[in-house]
Amino acid sequence: MSTKAANILGLPRKDLEGFFAELNEKPYRAKQLMRWVYHNRVVDIAEMTDLSQKLRDKLVDLADFSLPDITRVQESKDGTIKWLLNVGGGQDIETVFIPEESRGTLCVSSQVGCAMDCPFCATGRQGFNRNLSAAEIVGQVWLAQRHLDELRPGTKITNIVFMGMGEPLANFRELVRACDLLTDDYGFALSRRRVTVSTSGLVPQIAKLAEATNVALAISLHASNNELRNELVPINRRHPISELLDSCWDYAMATNAKSITFEYIMLKGVNDSIADAKALAKLLKGRPAMVNLIPFNPVDGLGYERSAQADIDAFRKVLMAQKVMTVTRRPRGDDIDAACGQLAGRLDNKVRVPLAQKLVHTVNH
């Protein structure tokens, strides 16, 4: 067995059982350790008292529980919390907790930066540095819940959304490992329907995700025609709307999902007309679809404005009249730049390459 300490936070149960097998320990040791780490939020091996002293002595040298470092914590007037987390090498990512009456949603990052180049998004403007490991992904959840335990006792993270920094499906292998830990009964024990992966439209990875896990799926659509979506979501040039939607309907059937969520940023004078609404309704009518209208959250220098509330309401009315379920997201945390599209983190050594090359470099097969 390698003498290098393994980061336990990144190991799904099956891998952790393999880790213990190499120590000539029974598979149930994995469940014991996972209960300490994820249920009790204990990472001090000395406190894991149902493990033998001999095993604990081994684990001190062979097991690591590395977590990102908290650089800064900000609280919004609406109760939203944003953590800036250092993941080494001068790189910071952002994680956001959104409290609601019936649930607590944590928005996690999957990459340091993003290579997708969507022009309305602060993260895309920052460029791309690297993928996060499964340990760095679930470490965000672990740290956030521990901080909530201290700051707001009794407050629980009930939902996870991969809508933070990065394109989750471009970090496929580590995303799936993280989802395994989030939904394992001995991990974070979340229902698969309470874990949502949001993608800009990496069609081949959508099909692979259906095979690997049946978590909820959300699509960053933002336009109802290819000409506009090519501009707003450049990956559309490779996987146009018809191909993307076919993959969504296949995903819904394969995972028995009630609906696929379609995120639609409302940009003044760009995609918010009644004609746009009618075109979107035509695409989604009669399908397992739910539209999430997202008022644009201002970011200096991006050149877009938020649609007027009257236009958002009129847009929603058109969709609802065609029996396309539609909700309007209420902006949360925008006073601390924690709202949708505002996450930027801090990146050094940014990578900027043409889109085709970016996909080659960032997609895990």
N, C-alpha and C positions, 0 to 999 in steps of 0.2 A: 504493500500500500504506500502511496506517496506520503512523504513526510510534510508536505505543504498542507496547511490548515484549510479545510473546506468551509466555504461560507454556507452555513446551514440554512440561512434565510432564502437562498436561491434554489433549494432542493425540494422538488415535489416528493410526496410520500414514497413513491416507488424508488426513486433515487436514494432517498434517505435510508430505506430498508437495505439497499445495496451497500451503502456506506457502513451500516452496522454489520452486515454480513461479512465484510472484509475485516471487521474486528472480532469475528466469531461470536457475534451477539445475535439474539433472536430478533425477528422482524418487528415484534411488538415494541421494541425499544424506540422505533421511529415514532409510534403513536404517543409514547410517554413524553418524548422530547418535544414533539409538536404541540402537545397540550400546554407544556410549560411556556413555550415561545409565543404561540398564537392566542391561546385562551387566557393565560395568566400574564402574558407580556413580561416574562422573565428570561433574560439572556445571560445571567450569571450562573455558570454551571454548578457552582458550590451550593446554590439554592435548590437544585433539582434533586430533592431528597429521596424520591422513589427510584433513583438510579443508584447502583452500588457505588461505594467509595472508589473501588478499583476502576470502574468504568468512568466515573467523573474525572479521575486522575488522567486517564487516557484522553478524554475529550478536551481537557485543558490544552493539550498540545496539538490535537488533531482537528478540533472544531473551532470555527470562527463565527462570530455573529456581527459582522461589519454592517453598520448602518450609515446612511448619509448624515452629514453634520448640518444642524439647523443654523443657517446664517442670519436669518431675520424672520420675524413673525409680525404680520399685520392683521388688524381686525377692522372690518368694515362697520359702519353704523348700522347695517342691516343684519349683523351677526356673522357674516361670512369671514372666514379666516384664510389667510394665504401664508404658506410657508415657503421661504427661499431656502433650498437645500443644496449644500455643496457636495458634489460627487467626484471631487478630485480634479487635478489638472487645470485649476482655474475655471472650472465649469460649475454653474449653478442651474438648477431646475426649479420649477414652481409646482406646488400642489395646493389645491383649494378645497376647503370644506364649506358646503352650502347647507345650512340648517333650515329645515322646513317643519311644519307642524307634525306631519306624520312620518317623516323620514329624515335621514342625514346623508347627504350625497358627497362623496369625495371624488374630486376630479384629479386624476393622476397623469403624469407624463410618462411617455414610453421611449423618448429619445432626448438627447441634448440638442435642442434646436429642431429644425425640420427642413427637409429637402424638397417639399412639394411646391413651394413658390406661390401659394395663393396670395394675391396682392392685397387682400383686405385684412390679412392676419399679421399681428406683430411678431409671432414666432417665426413665420416664414421669412420675414425681413431680417431676422437675426442670423440666418444661415443654418448650416448643419455641422455638427461635430462628430457625434457617434451615437450608437444604440446604447440604451440602458440594459443592464443585466436584469435577470428575474429578481435577484436579491435587491437591486436598486429600485425596482418597481414595487415589490411588496414591502420594502423598507419604508416607502412613503406612507403606506397604509399603517404599518406598525407604529411609526413615529407619530402620525396624526392621531391615532386612537389613544396612544399613551398621553399625548399632550391634552387631548380632550378629557381624559380621565382626571387630569390634574386641574385643568382650567374650568371645565363644566361637568362635574361628576354626574354620571347617569346618561350622558350624551353618547349615543352609539352611531357608528358608521353603518348604515343599512344598505347603501347602494354604492357601487363603484362605477365610474364612467371613465373610459380611456378617451378623454377629450382635452387633456392637457397638452403639453408640448410634444410635438412629433406626430408621425403617421404610424399608428400601432401595427398595421399589417406589413409595414416595411421592416419591422423587428419581430418577425413571425415566431421564430423559435422561442425567444425569451418571453414574448407575450403569452404563448400557450402555457409555458411553464408557470408563469405568474397566475394565469387563470386557474390552473390546477390547484395552486395553493389557496387562492381566494375562495374556491368553491368546495374544497376538501372539508369534510366534517371535523377533521383534526387540525385544519388550518384556520382560515377566517370564517368558515362555515356559512358562506353566503349562498343563497339560491342562485342558480345560473341565470335566472331572469332578472336578477338584481345586479348583474355585471354586464355592462354595455361597452362594446367596442365600436368606436366611431372611425370610419375610414373615408378618405377622399375618393376612393374608387379603385383600389388595386384588385381587379376582378379575379385573377388566378388565385390570390390569397383568400378571397371570400369563399371560394369553393373549398379550399384547404381548411379554412376555419370550421366549416360545417362538418368536416370529417373529424377534426381534432376536439372540438368542444361545441356545445350548443348554447353559448352565451347570447345575449341580445345583440342585435346589430343595428347600427345607426349609420346613415350615409350623409356626408356633407354634399348636398346636391346644389343648392344656391342658384340654379337656373333651369329653365324648362326647354332650352334649345342648345344645340351643340356649339353654335357660333359664340354665344355669350359664355357658356360654361368653359369653352376652351380658354377664354380670357380669365375667368374667375377661378377656375380649378384646372390648372394646366395638364394634369394627368388625363383629362378628358380627351386630349388629342390622341392618346394611345387607346383608351377604353371609353368610347362614346356612350351617350346616355342609353341607347337601346341595349347595348351589351351589358352595361352596368345594371339596368333594371332586370334583365333576364337572370343575372346572377343573384339578384335580391330575391326574386320569386322562387328560384331554386333553393336558396338558403332557407327561406320561410318553410318550404315544403319539407326539406331535409331535417330541420330542427323542430318542426311542429310549432313554429312561432306564430302567435296571433297576429303580429304585425312587424313590419320593418319601419323604423323611424327615419324620416327624411328631414334633415336640418336645412333650413332655408334662411340665410342672412338677408334681412330687409335693408337694401341699399337704395337710398333716395335717387329716383330718376334712372336707375340702372336695371332693376329686376322686379320692381314693385307695382307695375301697372295692372289694370284689370285684364288686359290681354295676356300678360304673363301668368296671372292667376288661372285664367281659363285654359291656357296651354298646360299648366301643371296639373290641373284637375283632369284633363284628358289623358295624361300619362298615367295617373294613379287611380282613377275611378274604377271601382270594382276589384281592386287589388288589396292585399293585406298590408295597407300603408297607413301611417300616421305622420302628419306633417307638423313639424315644430318650427314655428316662425320665430326668428331671433332678431330683435331690434339690434342693428349694428351698434357696437360699442366703440366710441371714437378712439382712434390712435393717431397721435400727431404724425403728420407727414405722409399718411397713406392716401389722402385725397378723396375719401368717401365720406358720406353723411348718412345719418340714420333717417329712415323713412318717417314721414309724419304718422302720428298715431291713427289718424283718420284713414290714411292709405293702408296701414297694416290691418285695420279692422275691416275695410272693404275687401282686401285681398282674402282674408279669412272667410268672410261671408260667401264669396264666390266658391271657395273650396267646400265649405259646409253644405252649400246648396246642392253640390254634386255628390253629397254623402262621402266626402273625403274627410275623415276625422282630423281636426286641426286645432292645435293649441298655440297660444302666443306665450313665449317664455318671458318671464319678468326679469329684467336685468338685475343681477346680484353682484355685489362687490365691485361695482365700477369705480367707486371712489378710491379704491386701493389697486386699481388696474388688475382685478382678479376676475373680471367678467370674460365671457366667451370672446376669443380673438385678441385678448389683451395680454396674454401671458408671453413673457419674453425671456425671463431668466437672465443669465450672464454667460456668454460664451467667449472663449479665447480660441485661437487657431481654427477659425471657422473654415469650412470647406464650401467653396462655391464652384460648381461644375454644371454643364448643361444637363437638362432634365433627363435625357436618355441615360447618361452616365450615372446620374444620381440614383436612378432606379437600380442599375446594376450594382452599385456600391452599397445601397442601403437595404435591399430586400433580402431577408434570410430565407433560404429554400428548405 
